[in-house]
């Protein structure tokens, strides 16, 4: 249990989501790519595809780390120690340390693509694709949390007065049911322009939003072991399926959302054969997670006169988040219920723009350049990461392998790799920390899945079943 708590500690700053870049650029399976662009399946040379299960887990933060470890190494460890040293350049193995930065970032994703089916079909002379998929994801964000929030400021410090800047932290767990439909509006022998939409119905199981809207001061008195908060203006919004009385997690429905995605893909096949999964170049654009979700939970607001917290005596007997907020309200307003201002709040889904260009370098070898840019639609919004990536892939109906270089948040370089053999695939957008020991292990990414599609089918048999466009 301790090692799982350690992973939570590494997420101290926030939760976030990442993209499975390798599988998104596999030219022979598309049920994963539909999540990022609902028009993508029309490019498939396969008439149908079924996703059995796909999983993705990702972590990155530039604050907490485990010394001299990797993902595979940490999975077998149980004994860890926490270092409170300000300088932690060389710590013993399995020590949790904290890096000094002016700003801290942290990101987490747990994403499960459940049963999914996609098929292509024709109505008269028009080609369509449609399908259904289920998805469960946990995601969130926190950016640029300022240096005064660091661990050292709250452990064995002399008295101080410090300015703390505004910040926000968000997380959520969503269960989704999605239906997509796409149509080829321009289809010739050498090119096609495809448009797709995805309609999603989301149930929210957990949500947490913590916002401080303006700069505030904390006066720490070491002799009295007390913290005095001044000029604060904070908000805490939450709902959770965790039962603190029974100490277990049972999903509950705390709200619904109806949202959608829209995507466009232009494919120039040139002299290449679509039935072989080849093309000359491809341009894709999409907008994902358009919509809002109304959450049935608690919204608390804290602002007013300075209040004092004694670190030794206060917040010592908490059994739930509500207990914490009620005690905090008692400190701020002298009333445990005064901070509660509503039992519903609205949050925007993690809207993002996606753009990519892919070109054929030579037979079955493709270079893809892509950008993902978040676009928050509301002051309370879940968010996706900004990402720039370069993917180099060799594709075949039976096997695909690729390597990619990405810039997470346009600044953190990461090396990834991907392999699919028949219906099985595995990959990572940040592969080195998975296998190789890092001086400061603070990130990883791994994803895998199993699909059913006619990988045994030949291009000749598919071509014999397909209407030609000889008159176009």
C-alpha positions, -999 to +999 in steps of 0.1 A: +000+000+000+029+023+007+041+023-029+007+034-041+007+062-016+041+072-029+027+076-064+000+099-050+027+119-033+045+123-066+012+138-078+013+164-050+008+193-074-020+180-096-035+155-120-035+157-158-038+138-191-016+128-219-020+114-255-010+080-267+009+094-297+021+061-311-012+043-314-029+075-327-006+074-357-009+037-365-023+034-400-041+001-394-061+005-362-083+035-355-106+031-325-081+049-303-076+077-329-113+083-330-110+098-295-089+125-309-105+129-343-139+112-351-133+114-389-102+092-387-118+057-392-128+065-428-091+063-437-089+027-425-085+000-451-104-023-428-142-024-430-145-029-392-126-029-360-134-039-324-115-027-294-115-052-265-095-031-240-069-003-241-052+013-211-030+043-206-013+055-175+009+086-173+026+107-147+048+138-148+058+164-122+088+185-117+086+186-079+085+153-061+106+124-072+121+090-061+158+088-062+176+062-084+144+044-095+124+034-126+088+024-130+096-013-131+119-009-101+095+010-080+067-016-086+086-041-065+096-018-036+079-012-003+103+008+019+107+045+011+120+075+031+112+112+028+140+137+027+134+172+041+168+185+030+168+217+010+196+204-012+188+169-025+212+163-054+224+129-043+200+109-022+200+072-014+179+049-035+141+049-027+142+084-011+114+108-019+130+142-026+118+176-037+133+197-064+137+235-060+119+254-088+104+288-092+073+271-105+060+236-101+040+215-126+024+181-123+003+158-145-015+125-143-038+104-164-055+070-160-075+062-191-094+030-201-109+026-235-135-001-230-155-021-256-156-002-289-168-010-324-163+009-356-176+000-391-176+015-425-207+013-448-222+029-478-256+046-484-260+048-522-227+063-533-218+080-500-193+063-477-199+065-439-183+052-407-200+049-374-194+033-340-197+033-303-172+032-275-170+035-237-143+053-218-133+058-182-107+085-175-092+104-146-076+137-154-069+172-141-044+200-140-023+224-120+003+247-135+029+272-123+024+266-086+048+292-071+079+284-051+065+294-017+042+263-019+071+240-018+075+213+008+104+230+026+083+260+036+061+238+058+088+216+074+112+227+101+113+264+090+122+295+110+094+321+113+086+339+081+062+361+061+057+350+025+036+361-004+017+332-021+005+337-057-029+327-072-032+291-082-057+264-093-058+226-091-084+205-109-092+168-112-121+146-123-131+110-130-156+106-159-174+076-173-183+082-209-205+066-236-197+079-270-213+075-305-194+088-336-205+093-372-183+103-401-189+109-438-166+113-468-177+145-485-151+143-512-138+110-525-119+104-557-095+077-568-066+096-553-080+117-524-108+121-498-120+147-474-137+133-443-157+149-416-167+133-383-186+141-351-187+124-318-216+127-294-207+119-258-227+114-226-205+117-195-212+108-159-189+124-133-178+103-104-153+126-088-144+163-091-121+186-073-113+223-080-092+244-057-086+280-067-069+309-050-080+340-069-055+366-056-021+368-039-022+363-001+003+363+028+011+336+053+028+346+086+045+316+102+054+318+139+077+290+148+075+294+186+037+291+185+037+267+155+009+288+139+001+300+104-018+333+099-035+337+065-041+373+052-058+387+021-071+353+010-099+346-016-102+309-022-127+285-036-130+247-031-155+227-052-157+190-049-177+158-052-163+123-046-174+087-047-151+077-019-169+066+012-148+079+041-169+061+067-165+026+050-130+034+036-139+022+001-147+035-033-180+029-050-188+050-081-217+074-078-234+096-103-227+133-094-238+148-126-242+144-164-228+162-194-236+161-231-207+171-252-190+163-284-160+163-307-156+173-344-129+163-368-117+169-404-092+148-423-079+154-459-059+125-474-040+126-506-032+091-517-012+101-548+000+069-565-002+049-533-028+022-526-053+028-498-060-009-496-023-014-486-028+013-459-006+038-477-010+074-487+011+103-499+001+129-473-025+136-447-038+168-430-060+164-399-077+189-375-102+184-347-117+200-316-124+176-287-144+177-255-167+206-264-193+209-235-200+215-199-209+193-169-231+203-140-218+187-108-239+179-078-214+186-050-203+213-026-190+247-034-171+266-006-158+301-007-133+315+018-124+351+021-124+378+048-104+388+078-071+370+087-074+336+105-050+315+124-042+278+122-022+260+149-003+232+132-002+211+163-039+213+174-060+220+144-072+196+117-061+166+137-094+146+137-106+147+101-125+118+086-136+134+052-132+164+029-164+178+044-149+176+079-119+196+067-140+223+050-163+226+080-133+231+103-117+256+079-150+275+078-150+276+116-116+293+115-125+317+088-161+326+097-166+311+132-193+290+116-188+255+102-215+260+075-209+296+064-184+287+036-209+265+018-225+287-009-239+260-033-245+223-039-241+226-077-214+240-099-206+239-136-172+229-151-162+229-188-149+197-203-112+196-212-115+213-247-085+211-270-075+217-306-055+190-325-036+196-357-013+172-375+004+167-409+017+133-421+039+127-451+051+095-468+089+094-467+091+062-487+071+030-489+053+023-455+074+050-437+057+081-424+067+113-407+040+130-386+041+165-370+014+173-345+003+199-321-023+197-293-035+230-277-059+233-248-087+258-250-105+263-216-141+274-222-149+286-187-133+299-155-139+264-140-124+241-167-106+208-168-077+210-192-055+189-215-018+192-219-002+213-246+019+190-268+041+191-299+053+158-313+072+143-342+064+107-349+083+084-373+065+052-381+068+021-404+034+005-409+022-028-422-011-046-419+005-072-396+031-050-377+036-013-370+065+002-350+074+039-344+095+063-324+085+098-314+099+129-298+075+151-280+077+184-261+053+182-232+039+217-225+061+228-254+092+225-231+097+191-216+114+167-242+103+131-240+112+101-261+086+075-270+082+042-288+053+020-301+049-015-313+019-034-327+019-070-337-014-081-351-041-072-326-018-064-297+000-031-291+022-016-265+039+018-263+051+048-243+053+085-249+080+087-222+098+053-223+131+058-206+118+061-170+098+029-175+129+006-179+159+026-169+168+039-135+166+077-132+185+098-107+152+116-101+123+094-111+093+118-115+075+107-147+065+078-169+040+068-196+028+033-206-001+021-227-012-012-242-043-028-257-059-056-276-081-052-307-099-075-332-098-065-369-092-084-402-054-083-400-055-116-418-072-101-448-053-093-479-055-062-500-065-082-530-095-097-513-105-063-499-102-047-533-124-073-549-151-064-524-149-027-529-166-005-554-141+013-577-142+049-587-132+043-623-155+070-636-142+098-613 
